[in-house]
């Protein structure tokens, strides 16, 4: 029973990490489009 909830939490954190990675990549591309690194 407890292992199932741990697995669910692990999957949730994995999906959250993937979402954060995508968001970071999008922000980086926007930043580069606006003028790049100073």
C-alpha positions, 0 to 999 in steps of 0.5 A: 500500500505504501509503496504504491503512494511512493511510486505515484509521488515518484511519477509526479515528481518526474512529470514535474521535472519534465515540465520544468525542463520544457519551461526553462527551454522555452524561456531560454529561447525567448531570452535569446530571441529578445537579445541574447546573452549580455 
